[in-house]
Amino acid sequence: MTHSALDQLKSMTTIVADSSDLSAIEKFRPLDATTNPSLITAAASQPENRALIENAFAQAKAEGYANDELIERTIDILTVKLGAEILKLIKGRVSTEVDAALSYDTEATIAKAKALLALYKQYGIDQNRILIKIASTWEGIQAAKALEAEGVHCNLTLLFGLHQAQACAEAGVTLISPFVGRILD
């Protein structure tokens, strides 16, 4: 029996979708998936996601948020809603990224991670199906170390060098997402 290149790859590795395209995720059935701000923006521009956006905005408004905080909360809710939709289509976990603007603030990164997890809990998603995606800055690694100590699984991204990978390993993070080409430069 002839297998596609994707089937052959699946037999040797874990396939992770880096996409907000729910129909593609449903079609290719990766084990895990990831979200990030650019993917959320792409998802927001897709007409089939309009209801998710409207519901996220309505929820943030009902929670009492206004102005810039309303936008930030809407984005967090939309990110989690999209993650919850992805989790309906995959068997594994979804990585949900903490805002990169918090990359140099350990406490703010931890607070945002916990806020995202609280939203997932509201939607009935078990914490073990979530990886909190954090930038591999020194502060981000410290946040991940603290979160991992509390049982929160982290995926460290924006990892460009072996020194970052070693620091992530020493912090006990669950997963790293290295930019392999940059590490080899």
VMD Tcl script that draws the C-alpha trace (Angstrom):
set ca {
  {0.00 0.00 0.00}
  {1.38 3.41 -0.98}
  {1.50 6.03 1.73}
  {1.51 9.76 1.16}
  {4.51 11.81 2.26}
  {2.39 13.09 5.17}
  {1.55 9.54 6.28}
  {5.23 8.59 6.11}
  {6.19 11.65 8.15}
  {3.47 10.88 10.73}
  {4.94 7.41 11.23}
  {8.32 8.90 12.23}
  {7.45 12.10 14.07}
  {4.76 14.17 15.74}
  {2.89 16.41 13.34}
  {2.02 19.82 14.77}
  {-0.23 22.19 12.84}
  {0.88 25.80 12.90}
  {-2.35 27.08 11.41}
  {-5.63 28.74 12.24}
  {-7.35 27.03 9.32}
  {-9.77 24.69 11.07}
  {-10.71 22.91 7.84}
  {-7.03 22.11 7.14}
  {-6.57 20.85 10.70}
  {-9.66 18.68 10.32}
  {-8.43 17.35 6.98}
  {-4.83 16.54 7.99}
  {-5.46 15.59 11.65}
  {-2.14 16.53 13.25}
  {-1.49 15.27 16.77}
  {-0.91 18.76 18.21}
  {-1.45 22.35 17.09}
  {-0.22 25.81 17.94}
  {-1.66 29.30 17.94}
  {0.10 32.64 17.86}
  {-0.96 36.25 17.26}
  {-0.43 36.12 13.49}
  {-2.54 32.95 13.26}
  {-5.28 34.54 15.35}
  {-5.25 37.55 13.03}
  {-5.53 35.22 10.04}
  {-8.41 33.36 11.70}
  {-10.17 36.64 12.43}
  {-10.16 37.50 8.73}
  {-11.93 34.25 7.79}
  {-15.70 34.72 7.42}
  {-16.45 31.34 9.02}
  {-14.92 32.62 12.27}
  {-17.09 35.72 12.54}
  {-19.29 34.18 15.24}
  {-16.20 33.34 17.35}
  {-15.06 36.97 17.13}
  {-18.48 38.39 17.95}
  {-18.87 36.01 20.90}
  {-15.40 36.86 22.20}
  {-16.15 40.59 22.01}
  {-19.52 40.15 23.70}
  {-17.98 38.09 26.50}
  {-15.20 40.65 27.12}
  {-17.74 43.45 27.18}
  {-20.02 41.51 29.55}
  {-17.03 41.01 31.86}
  {-16.81 44.79 32.15}
  {-13.77 45.51 30.02}
  {-13.53 48.79 28.07}
  {-11.19 50.61 25.70}
  {-7.75 49.02 25.16}
  {-8.41 46.42 27.84}
  {-11.56 45.38 25.97}
  {-9.49 44.70 22.84}
  {-6.82 42.78 24.77}
  {-9.42 40.66 26.57}
  {-11.29 40.02 23.31}
  {-8.08 38.77 21.72}
  {-7.39 36.47 24.68}
  {-10.93 35.09 24.55}
  {-10.73 34.65 20.77}
  {-7.38 32.90 21.10}
  {-8.79 30.45 23.64}
  {-12.03 29.94 21.69}
  {-9.99 29.10 18.59}
  {-7.80 26.78 20.69}
  {-10.92 25.05 22.01}
  {-12.19 24.57 18.45}
  {-8.81 23.13 17.43}
  {-8.88 20.73 20.38}
  {-12.17 19.31 19.08}
  {-10.25 18.21 15.97}
  {-7.01 16.84 17.42}
  {-6.06 14.19 19.97}
  {-3.13 16.05 21.50}
  {-2.49 19.50 22.85}
  {-2.70 23.05 21.62}
  {0.03 25.59 22.34}
  {-1.41 28.97 23.23}
  {0.99 31.87 23.11}
  {1.41 34.51 25.78}
  {1.62 38.01 24.27}
  {5.22 38.62 23.16}
  {5.00 42.12 24.63}
  {5.31 40.39 28.02}
  {8.54 38.58 27.09}
  {10.67 40.56 29.52}
  {8.25 40.49 32.45}
  {8.24 37.22 34.38}
  {5.29 38.03 36.63}
  {3.13 39.40 33.81}
  {3.87 36.28 31.73}
  {2.81 34.04 34.61}
  {-0.36 36.11 35.17}
  {-1.28 35.97 31.46}
  {-0.65 32.22 31.34}
  {-2.95 31.69 34.30}
  {-5.61 33.94 32.75}
  {-5.50 31.91 29.52}
  {-5.76 28.66 31.47}
  {-8.73 30.05 33.42}
  {-10.48 30.80 30.12}
  {-9.83 27.27 28.88}
  {-11.27 25.94 32.14}
  {-14.44 28.05 31.54}
  {-14.83 26.21 28.24}
  {-14.37 22.80 29.86}
  {-10.84 22.19 28.54}
  {-8.49 20.26 30.81}
  {-5.22 22.04 31.55}
  {-3.25 18.97 30.43}
  {-4.36 19.61 26.84}
  {-2.75 23.05 26.85}
  {0.85 24.10 26.39}
  {1.51 27.72 27.34}
  {3.77 29.13 24.65}
  {6.32 31.61 25.98}
  {9.28 33.44 24.42}
  {12.67 32.01 25.42}
  {13.94 35.21 27.01}
  {15.59 34.90 30.42}
  {12.37 36.23 31.99}
  {10.23 33.90 29.91}
  {12.29 30.90 30.95}
  {11.93 31.92 34.60}
  {8.15 32.21 34.11}
  {8.07 28.76 32.51}
  {10.12 27.31 35.37}
  {7.60 28.68 37.89}
  {4.62 27.52 35.84}
  {6.05 24.03 35.32}
  {6.56 23.79 39.10}
  {2.80 24.38 39.42}
  {1.99 21.68 36.84}
  {1.46 24.03 33.89}
  {3.05 22.63 30.72}
  {5.05 25.14 28.68}
  {6.32 25.37 25.10}
  {9.24 27.78 24.79}
  {9.51 29.52 21.44}
  {11.72 32.13 19.80}
  {14.61 29.86 20.66}
  {17.61 30.75 18.53}
  {20.62 29.27 20.32}
  {21.92 26.33 22.26}
  {22.28 28.49 25.38}
  {18.51 29.07 25.36}
  {17.83 25.35 24.83}
  {20.07 24.48 27.78}
  {18.37 27.07 30.00}
  {14.96 25.64 29.01}
  {16.14 22.13 29.85}
  {17.45 23.30 33.23}
  {14.08 25.00 33.88}
  {12.29 21.69 33.19}
  {10.05 22.96 30.39}
  {7.83 20.44 28.63}
  {8.67 21.41 25.06}
  {10.89 23.75 23.07}
  {10.23 25.08 19.58}
  {13.67 25.97 18.25}
  {14.29 27.89 15.07}
  {16.66 25.17 13.84}
  {18.11 27.16 10.95}
  {19.14 29.93 13.32}
  {20.73 27.52 15.81}
  {22.88 26.09 13.02}
  {23.95 29.56 11.76}
}
mol new
graphics top color blue
foreach p $ca { graphics top sphere $p radius 0.5 }
foreach p [lrange $ca 0 end-1] q [lrange $ca 1 end] { graphics top cylinder $p $q radius 0.2 }
display resetview
